[in-house]
Amino acid sequence: MRWLGLVLVVAAVMLVVVAGARPDPPSGVYVPRDVVNYAGNHTTLWGKIAALSHYDVLKTTEPLMCSDGAANFTCLLSKTDIKPIINALRRIGAEPEVKTLNATWVLILYYNYTAGSWQWRNYTATGAWELKWNNQTARIYQTKIKKSLGEMLKIKERISEKFLVKERLKGITLVGVVLDGLVVGTSNGTAGKVHEDAKRRIVDEVRKDDPEVTVEVTYAVPEKAQSRTDRFRPLVGGVQIETQWTTDIGPYGTKCTLGFVGRWGTTPLLTTAWHCIAWTYTDKTQGNAYIYQPLAGDANLVSNRLAATCGYRWESDNKLLVTCDIISMQLSTSYEPKVFRPDTSVTFGQVVKRYCKYDVSTSRQLAKAGITTDVTNGYIRSYNVDVTYTNQQWGSKRFDVVVKYLVSTSINIAPGDSGSPVFTYEGSADRLGAYGIVSGRAMLFDFIFIESYIQNLCDLPYYFDPTG
């Protein structure tokens, strides 16, 4: 499926926001079992807090880059004091040390889509605390934010359904959360600038749902499909893979980047972008289907015994809704848990850990290794973005694809980078922390890069270990 010839990263199961229908237990915070599992998979203190907030158990923001004017650090803004946060962390097995801070304000760095730049915003704090756990430190600031992360995600779901699925307005390409506001992308503009009447209609529609929410409108047009012929080897993350299969509408093939190799239990797997593989090994393909690396010497890299991804459904004949853009498939060949040339200074990088979505804060650099643009890096702009990729093609059929819960970043990518491994550097260029894979990008007027989209590994429907 020629999905933009895109690039990037994760969201496994579509996350369901928890409604507090049950009475609180003696600890004061009810944490459902699925939320315990989701938050427990996060390895950082701020990641666990944000994961709980994602399900609306807590009332904080996502992890943020913050400053007290003297130093930068990771913090979260909260509508409540520290007590429910500590109680919820205890429910998932984290017992942080807590210290009260003498702070009445904090600076937050965020991406301003309207200005197209990173900016600092000052928040007044009525309470501040420093939490230490497992050699990590996070600060919590109680502020008058309009909406918490979980509350914003509920709004995003409704607006995304209205704009991207039901198409209440034409030309909407992106709906995401930034701090306690929404960003909406549209193709209704000229020379990269949104038409004023389009901006007004978007803001009016959002305000009908919630009159309080802040709305930014930006010009964002997903690029169209392209391909390339460069090929890398051996079979590790960051090399080119190709697919060929036959469907009821004829033969088809793609060129993408292999994400991470690893395992599920004892089963060896590879991951890449779902749109690179699409319906391989389903009833939509006929006869043999091959996923291979041209120079590796193997006719087929995967077995048809396992092809796991997230859910999808056809909203109409020309509208496909998918809950993520990542797939894992069982390997029929040996592998190493490494990434090819994760940096220009080394040939291979060993994957030593895995991060869930909120484990990596907006202040930490992410990098990707793709077959088109090699190694590029950037930062997270939004943890939760729903994106429409328009005018995609499956044989002679053309349709739009809405992908849920992608991570928006400033990493530069290009066609062919789809599926690329996205990672952190763990102290050196040859030690990596696996974060996700490339899904796609948005383009500004005259093909100026502005945004890329990542799928997090923890959004697979089971635990994938890229270190084994």
C-alpha positions in Angstrom: 0.0 0.0 0.0 1.6 3.2 -1.1 1.1 5.2 2.1 3.1 8.3 1.3 6.3 6.2 1.0 6.3 7.7 4.5 8.4 7.4 7.6 8.1 6.9 11.4 6.7 5.6 14.8 3.8 3.8 17.4 0.4 3.4 19.2 -0.6 -0.2 19.8 -4.0 -0.5 21.1 -6.3 2.4 21.0 -6.2 3.7 24.5 -9.5 4.0 26.3 -10.0 6.8 28.8 -11.2 5.6 32.1 -14.4 7.0 33.6 -14.4 7.0 37.4 -17.6 5.1 38.0 -16.3 3.0 40.9 -15.8 4.4 44.4 -12.2 5.1 45.5 -10.5 2.5 47.6 -8.8 3.5 50.9 -5.7 4.7 49.1 -7.8 7.5 47.5 -7.1 6.6 43.9 -8.7 3.8 41.9 -6.3 2.5 39.2 -7.9 -0.2 36.9 -5.8 -3.2 36.0 -5.2 -2.2 32.3 -4.0 1.2 33.5 -1.7 -0.5 36.0 -0.2 -2.5 33.2 0.2 0.4 30.8 1.8 2.7 33.4 3.9 -0.2 34.7 5.5 -0.7 31.3 6.9 2.9 31.5 10.4 2.9 33.0 10.7 6.6 34.0 9.0 8.4 36.9 7.5 11.1 34.7 6.5 8.5 32.2 4.5 6.6 34.8 2.8 9.8 36.0 1.9 10.8 32.4 0.6 7.3 31.6 -1.8 7.5 34.5 -2.9 10.9 33.4 -3.4 9.6 29.8 -6.2 7.4 31.3 -7.5 10.4 33.3 -6.6 8.7 36.6 -4.4 11.8 37.4 -4.9 15.4 36.4 -1.4 16.3 35.0 0.0 17.3 31.6 2.5 15.2 29.6 6.2 15.4 30.6 7.5 18.9 29.7 10.9 20.7 29.4 10.8 23.2 32.3 13.1 25.8 33.7 13.4 27.8 37.0 15.5 30.4 35.2 18.8 28.7 36.3 18.5 25.1 35.0 16.3 23.0 32.7 14.6 19.8 34.0 11.6 17.5 33.4 8.3 18.5 35.1 4.6 18.0 34.8 1.9 20.6 35.5 -1.0 19.4 37.7 -4.5 20.6 38.5 -4.2 18.9 42.0 -1.7 18.8 44.8 0.8 15.9 45.2 -1.4 13.5 47.3 -3.3 11.7 44.5 -0.1 11.4 42.4 1.7 9.7 45.3 -1.3 7.4 45.9 -1.6 6.4 42.3 2.2 5.7 42.0 2.0 3.5 45.0 -0.7 1.5 43.4 1.6 0.7 40.5 4.6 -0.1 42.7 6.5 3.2 42.7 7.4 4.8 46.1 9.1 8.2 45.3 10.7 10.4 47.9 8.9 13.7 48.1 10.3 17.1 48.8 8.3 20.4 48.9 9.8 23.2 46.8 9.7 26.9 47.5 8.6 27.8 44.0 5.8 30.1 42.8 6.3 29.9 39.1 7.9 27.7 36.3 8.8 28.2 32.7 7.5 25.6 30.2 9.0 25.1 26.7 6.4 24.1 24.1 6.1 24.2 20.3 4.0 27.1 19.0 2.4 25.9 15.7 1.2 29.3 14.8 4.6 30.9 15.1 6.4 27.7 13.9 8.9 27.9 16.7 9.6 26.7 20.3 8.6 29.2 23.0 8.7 29.5 26.7 5.5 30.1 28.7 5.3 31.2 32.4 2.9 29.4 34.8 2.1 30.6 38.3 2.4 27.7 40.8 0.4 27.3 44.0 2.4 24.3 45.0 5.6 22.6 43.9 7.3 19.2 44.7 10.3 17.3 43.7 10.0 13.5 43.4 12.9 11.1 43.4 12.7 7.4 42.4 15.0 4.9 40.9 17.7 7.5 40.3 15.3 9.8 38.5 13.9 13.2 39.5 10.7 14.9 38.3 9.0 18.0 39.5 5.3 18.6 39.9 3.8 22.1 39.8 0.2 22.7 40.8 -1.2 25.3 38.4 -4.4 26.6 36.9 -4.2 24.7 33.7 -7.5 24.5 31.9 -7.4 20.8 31.0 -5.3 17.9 32.0 -3.8 15.4 29.5 -6.6 12.9 30.0 -9.3 15.6 29.6 -7.6 16.9 26.5 -7.5 13.4 25.0 -11.2 13.1 25.4 -11.7 16.4 23.6 -9.2 15.3 20.9 -11.2 12.1 20.4 -14.4 14.0 19.8 -12.8 16.6 17.5 -10.8 14.0 15.6 -14.0 12.0 15.0 -15.8 15.2 13.8 -12.9 16.4 11.5 -11.0 13.4 10.3 -13.7 10.6 10.2 -17.0 12.4 9.6 -15.3 15.2 7.7 -17.5 18.0 9.2 -15.0 20.3 7.6 -12.9 19.6 4.5 -9.1 19.6 4.3 -8.4 18.8 8.0 -5.1 16.7 8.1 -4.2 16.7 11.8 -5.7 16.9 15.3 -3.3 16.9 18.3 -2.8 17.9 21.9 -0.2 20.6 22.9 -0.2 21.4 26.7 -3.8 22.2 27.5 -4.9 23.1 24.0 -5.5 21.6 20.6 -3.6 22.0 17.3 -5.5 21.4 14.1 -3.8 21.0 10.7 -5.5 21.9 7.5 -4.6 22.0 3.8 -6.9 25.0 3.2 -4.3 27.7 2.5 -1.9 29.2 0.0 1.9 29.6 0.2 1.9 27.7 3.4 -0.6 30.1 5.2 -4.0 29.0 6.4 -6.9 30.9 4.9 -8.6 33.1 7.6 -12.1 31.9 6.9 -10.8 28.2 7.2 -9.2 29.1 10.6 -12.4 30.7 11.8 -14.5 27.7 10.9 -12.1 25.3 12.6 -12.0 27.4 15.8 -15.8 27.8 15.8 -16.4 24.0 15.4 -14.0 23.2 18.3 -15.6 25.8 20.5 -19.0 24.2 20.0 -17.6 21.1 21.7 -15.7 23.0 24.4 -15.7 26.8 24.6 -12.7 26.9 26.9 -10.2 25.0 24.9 -7.3 26.8 23.2 -7.0 26.1 19.4 -4.0 26.6 17.2 -4.5 26.2 13.4 -1.6 25.3 11.2 -1.0 24.5 7.5 0.0 20.8 7.2 -0.2 18.7 4.1 1.0 15.1 4.1 3.3 14.4 1.2 2.5 12.1 -1.6 4.1 8.7 -2.3 7.6 8.3 -3.7 10.2 5.5 -3.7 14.0 4.9 -3.8 16.5 2.2 -4.7 19.3 2.5 -2.1 19.8 -0.7 -0.2 21.6 -1.5 3.0 22.5 -4.7 4.8 22.7 -6.8 7.1 19.5 -7.8 8.8 19.3 -5.3 11.7 17.2 -2.3 12.3 17.6 0.7 9.9 18.1 -1.3 6.7 15.9 -1.4 3.6 13.2 -4.1 3.3 10.9 -4.7 0.3 7.6 -6.3 0.0 5.8 -8.1 -2.9 2.4 -9.7 -2.9 -0.6 -10.3 -5.1 -4.0 -9.0 -4.3 -7.4 -9.3 -6.0 -6.5 -6.1 -7.9 -3.0 -7.3 -9.0 0.6 -7.4 -7.9 2.0 -4.9 -5.5 5.2 -4.0 -3.7 6.9 -1.4 -1.4 10.3 -0.2 -0.2 10.6 0.8 3.4 13.0 0.7 6.4 13.1 -2.1 8.9 12.4 -0.7 12.4 13.6 -2.9 15.3 14.3 -6.6 15.5 13.7 -8.4 18.8 11.3 -11.0 20.3 8.0 -11.7 21.9 8.8 -14.3 24.5 11.1 -16.7 22.5 9.6 -15.8 19.1 11.9 -13.6 16.9 10.2 -10.6 15.3 10.8 -7.6 13.1 8.8 -4.4 13.2 8.1 -1.8 10.6 5.3 0.6 9.6 2.0 -1.2 9.0 1.4 0.8 5.8 4.6 -0.8 4.3 3.1 -4.3 4.8 -0.6 -3.6 4.8 -2.7 -6.8 4.4 0.2 -9.2 3.7 -0.8 -12.7 4.9 -4.5 -11.9 5.2 -7.4 -12.8 3.0 -6.8 -9.6 1.0 -3.6 -11.1 -0.5 -3.4 -14.1 -2.8 -0.7 -16.7 -3.4 2.8 -16.0 -2.1 3.7 -12.8 -0.2 7.4 -11.9 0.3 9.1 -9.5 2.7 12.8 -9.5 1.9 16.0 -7.6 1.9 17.5 -7.7 -1.7 21.1 -8.0 -0.7 20.8 -10.2 2.4 20.5 -13.5 0.5 17.2 -14.5 2.0 14.2 -15.0 -0.3 11.8 -14.2 2.6 12.5 -12.7 6.0 9.3 -13.6 7.7 7.0 -16.5 8.5 3.3 -16.3 8.0 2.6 -17.7 11.5 2.5 -14.2 13.2 1.5 -10.9 11.8 0.3 -8.7 14.7 -0.8 -5.1 14.5 -3.5 -2.8 15.7 -7.2 -2.6 14.7 -8.6 -1.0 11.6 -12.0 -0.4 10.1 -13.4 1.1 6.9 -15.5 4.1 7.8 -16.6 4.3 4.2 -15.5 3.1 0.8 -12.8 5.7 0.8 -12.0 6.2 4.5 -9.8 3.8 6.5 -9.4 4.3 10.3 -6.4 2.6 12.0 -5.5 2.7 15.6 -1.8 2.7 14.9 0.8 2.4 12.1 3.1 -0.4 13.3 3.3 -4.2 12.6 5.4 -7.0 13.9 6.1 -10.2 12.0 7.8 -13.5 12.9 11.3 -13.8 11.5 12.3 -16.9 9.5 16.0 -16.0 9.7 18.5 -15.0 12.4 18.9 -11.5 13.6 20.8 -9.2 16.0 19.1 -6.6 18.3 21.1 -3.8 16.7 20.6 -0.8 14.4 22.7 -0.2 11.4 24.6 3.1 11.5 22.6 4.9 14.3 25.3 7.6 14.1 27.9 8.4 11.5 30.7 7.5 14.0 29.6 3.8 14.5 28.6 0.9 12.3 26.1 -0.7 14.7 24.2 0.4 17.8 23.2 -2.2 20.4 19.6 -1.7 21.7 19.9 -1.8 25.5 16.4 -0.7 26.6 12.9 0.1 25.5 10.9 3.3 26.3 7.1 3.7 26.3 5.6 6.8 25.0 5.8 9.2 28.0 9.2 7.9 29.2 11.0 10.3 26.8 10.3 13.9 27.7 10.1 16.8 25.2 13.6 17.9 26.4 15.3 14.7 25.3 16.6 14.2 21.8 15.4 11.4 19.6 17.1 10.1 16.5 16.1 7.9 13.6 18.1 5.8 11.0 16.3 5.6 7.7 17.3 4.4 4.2 16.6 7.8 2.6 17.8 10.5 5.0 20.2 8.4 7.0 20.5 9.7 10.6 18.4 12.7 11.7 17.3 13.9 15.1 14.8 16.2 16.8 12.3 16.5 19.7 8.8 15.6 20.6 6.2 18.3 19.9 3.0 16.4 20.9 2.5 12.9 22.3 -1.0 12.4 20.9 -1.8 13.4 17.3 -4.4 11.9 15.0 -3.4 12.4 11.3 -5.1 12.0 8.0 -3.0 10.8 5.0 -5.0 11.7 1.9 -5.2 10.1 -1.5 -3.5 6.9 -0.7 -3.5 4.0 -3.2 -4.1 0.3 -3.0 -3.9 -0.9 -6.6 -6.5 1.2 -8.5 -8.3 2.1 -5.3 -7.7 5.5 -3.7 -8.7 6.5 -0.2 -7.8 8.5 2.9 -6.3 7.0 6.0 -6.7 8.3 9.5 -4.1 7.1 12.0 -4.7 7.5 15.8 -2.3 8.4 18.6 0.9 9.2 16.7 3.8 11.1 18.3 4.6 14.4 16.5 8.3 15.3 16.3 10.7 17.6 14.6 12.8 14.7 13.2 13.5 15.2 9.4 12.3 12.2 7.3 11.6 11.5 3.7 10.0 8.8 1.5 11.5 5.4 2.1 12.2 6.2 5.8 8.8 4.6 6.7 9.3 2.1 9.5 12.7 3.5 10.5 13.8 2.8 14.1 13.5 5.9 16.4 15.8 5.8 19.5 17.7 7.7 22.1 21.5 7.6 22.7 22.2 5.9 26.1 25.5 7.6 26.9 27.2 6.8 23.6 26.3 6.4 19.9 26.5 2.6 20.1 24.1 2.2 23.0 20.4 2.8 22.1 17.0 3.1 23.8 14.3 1.9 21.4 11.3 4.3 21.3 9.3 3.7 18.1 9.1 3.7 14.3 8.5 6.3 11.6 5.0 6.6 10.3 4.9 9.7 8.1 5.4 13.5 7.8 3.6 16.7 6.9 4.9 19.1 4.3 4.7 22.9 4.1 4.3 24.9 0.9 7.1 24.2 -1.6 8.1 21.0 0.3 9.6 22.6 3.3 9.7 20.0 6.1 7.8 20.9 9.3 6.7 17.8 11.1 7.1 14.0 11.3 5.0 11.3 13.1 6.2 8.4 15.2 4.5 5.2 16.5 5.6 4.1 19.9 6.6 0.4 20.4 4.4 0.1 23.5 1.4 0.5 21.3 1.9 -3.0 19.9 -0.8 -5.4 21.3 1.8 -7.2 23.4 5.3 -6.7 24.9 7.9 -6.5 22.2 11.5 -6.7 23.5 14.0 -5.1 21.1 17.0 -5.9 23.3 16.8 -9.7 23.0 
